[in-house]
């Protein structure tokens, strides 16, 4: 059964609806102590980096997520569920000279787009690297469009984990894969057929 982490962020209904369309059993994780009951975990949401990490720390989800990823069990992060995996973000600058730390399971930072028009809202073509398990589709689907809404993008220290990129003033990381951990900047649950295909790939390839 798939567990969807509910820590007060948005898009949870859309994620559950997408999973229902795929005919899979899913439920909200009642709390950090119950996360082990599930076979797979989806970590969705939107919002402010600093507020979100503060909520995770207060509820105990931060350690539960780190332990899940450390145990190498299937994990999918969506939007801020990608960004929170990193060490720090320009969205949450240091407070009293103390850095606001993310979950730090991926080395790197989260940066703000330097262009005038932010956030990026809407559909954008996304290029997947050959060999990606998230989207190992034939050439006609090499550049699928996914739905994005974000003002910040991730910069992993290890570029080898980047399996998809898109352009919005700069070329940015759109998805990462590392063992059983994967995460995407776009919203597959709002991306129509391509998004459902990606979720289906995740279910069958991890």
WOVENTA-V431111 format. One record per residue. N is the residue number from 1. RES is the residue in one small letter. SS is DSSP state (H for helix, E for strand, - for the rest). PSI is psi in whole degrees, -180 to 180 (none if undefined). NEAR is the number of other C-alpha atoms within 10 Angstrom. Layout:
((N	RES	SS	PSI	NEAR) (N	RES	SS	PSI	NEAR))
//
This chain:
((1	x	-	143	12) (2	x	E	132	22) (3	x	E	128	23) (4	x	E	119	22) (5	x	E	124	24) (6	x	-	104	19) (7	x	-	23	19) (8	x	-	6	13) (9	x	-	172	17) (10	x	-	-176	13) (11	x	-	7	17) (12	x	H	-39	21) (13	x	H	-41	10) (14	x	H	-39	15) (15	x	H	-46	23) (16	x	H	-38	20) (17	x	H	-40	15) (18	x	H	-41	21) (19	x	H	-36	20) (20	x	H	-41	12) (21	x	H	-33	10) (22	x	-	-4	14) (23	x	-	30	9) (24	x	-	153	13) (25	x	-	131	11) (26	x	E	154	20) (27	x	E	160	15) (28	x	E	141	17) (29	x	E	119	20) (30	x	-	-29	13) (31	x	-	169	14) (32	x	H	-31	16) (33	x	H	-18	11) (34	x	H	0	11) (35	x	H	-29	21) (36	x	H	-14	15) (37	x	H	-16	11) (38	x	-	158	16) (39	x	-	-32	13) (40	x	E	154	20) (41	x	E	135	26) (42	x	E	132	23) (43	x	E	88	23) (44	x	-	-177	26) (45	x	-	175	23) (46	x	-	175	19) (47	x	-	-167	14) (48	x	-	134	15) (49	x	H	-51	23) (50	x	H	-43	18) (51	x	H	-41	10) (52	x	H	-45	20) (53	x	H	-33	20) (54	x	H	-42	16) (55	x	H	-43	15) (56	x	H	-40	20) (57	x	H	-39	14) (58	x	H	-31	10) (59	x	H	-14	14) (60	x	-	2	14) (61	x	H	-25	20) (62	x	H	-51	19) (63	x	H	-36	14) (64	x	H	-41	19) (65	x	H	-43	21) (66	x	H	-43	14) (67	x	H	-40	14) (68	x	H	-48	17) (69	x	H	-40	18) (70	x	H	-33	12) (71	x	-	-2	10) (72	x	-	49	12) (73	x	-	153	17) (74	x	-	127	20) (75	x	E	132	23) (76	x	E	117	23) (77	x	E	142	25) (78	x	E	127	24) (79	x	-	-111	25) (80	x	H	-17	25) (81	x	H	-18	23) (82	x	H	-50	25) (83	x	H	-36	29) (84	x	-	-14	29) (85	x	-	-14	25) (86	x	-	176	22) (87	x	-	-37	19) (88	x	E	169	25) (89	x	E	143	26) (90	x	-	-15	15) (91	x	-	-24	15) (92	x	-	81	17) (93	x	-	163	15) (94	x	-	141	13) (95	x	E	121	8) (96	x	-	44	6) (97	x	-	8	7) (98	x	E	124	8) (99	x	-	136	13) (100	x	-	111	18) (101	x	-	138	20) (102	x	-	-164	25) (103	x	-	-22	19) (104	x	-	33	15) (105	x	-	-12	16) (106	x	-	131	20) (107	x	-	135	14) (108	x	E	-178	19) (109	x	E	169	21) (110	x	E	126	23) (111	x	E	156	16) (112	x	E	142	15) (113	x	-	139	18) (114	x	-	-7	12) (115	x	-	165	12) (116	x	-	-39	7) (117	x	-	97	11) (118	x	-	147	14) (119	x	-	164	14) (120	x	E	121	17) (121	x	E	120	12) (122	x	E	-167	13) (123	x	E	142	16) (124	x	E	139	17) (125	x	E	145	14) (126	x	-	127	21) (127	x	E	119	20) (128	x	E	141	23) (129	x	-	142	16) (130	x	-	132	12) (131	x	-	-6	10) (132	x	-	133	17) (133	x	-	-18	18) (134	x	-	-34	26) (135	x	-	66	25) (136	x	-	59	16) (137	x	-	164	18) (138	x	-	167	7) (139	x	H	-34	7) (140	x	H	-19	7) (141	x	H	23	14) (142	x	-	-25	16) (143	x	-	64	15) (144	x	-	155	18) (145	x	E	134	21) (146	x	E	160	23) (147	x	E	127	21) (148	x	E	148	21) (149	x	E	102	16) (150	x	E	151	18) (151	x	-	-9	16) (152	x	E	156	23) (153	x	E	155	24) (154	x	E	149	24) (155	x	E	93	20) (156	x	E	143	18) (157	x	-	-40	12) (158	x	-	103	10) (159	x	H	-15	11) (160	x	H	-18	10) (161	x	H	-10	18) (162	x	E	120	22) (163	x	E	-5	24) (164	x	E	146	22) (165	x	E	158	18) (166	x	E	170	21) (167	x	E	131	13) (168	x	-	87	14) (169	x	-	-33	12) (170	x	-	162	11) (171	x	E	122	10) (172	x	E	160	18) (173	x	E	124	22) (174	x	E	-18	25) (175	x	E	148	27) (176	x	E	151	25) (177	x	E	134	19) (178	x	E	104	13) (179	x	-	-125	12) (180	x	-	1	17) (181	x	E	128	20) (182	x	E	154	24) (183	x	E	149	26) (184	x	E	149	26) (185	x	-	-31	28) (186	x	-	178	27) (187	x	-	96	23) (188	x	H	-30	24) (189	x	H	-11	25) (190	x	H	15	19) (191	x	-	27	20) (192	x	H	-143	14) (193	x	H	-40	14) (194	x	H	-40	18) (195	x	H	-42	21) (196	x	H	-37	18) (197	x	H	-42	17) (198	x	H	-44	19) (199	x	H	-40	21) (200	x	H	-40	17) (201	x	H	-42	16) (202	x	H	-41	18) (203	x	H	-34	17) (204	x	H	-19	10) (205	x	H	-1	14) (206	x	-	none	16))
//
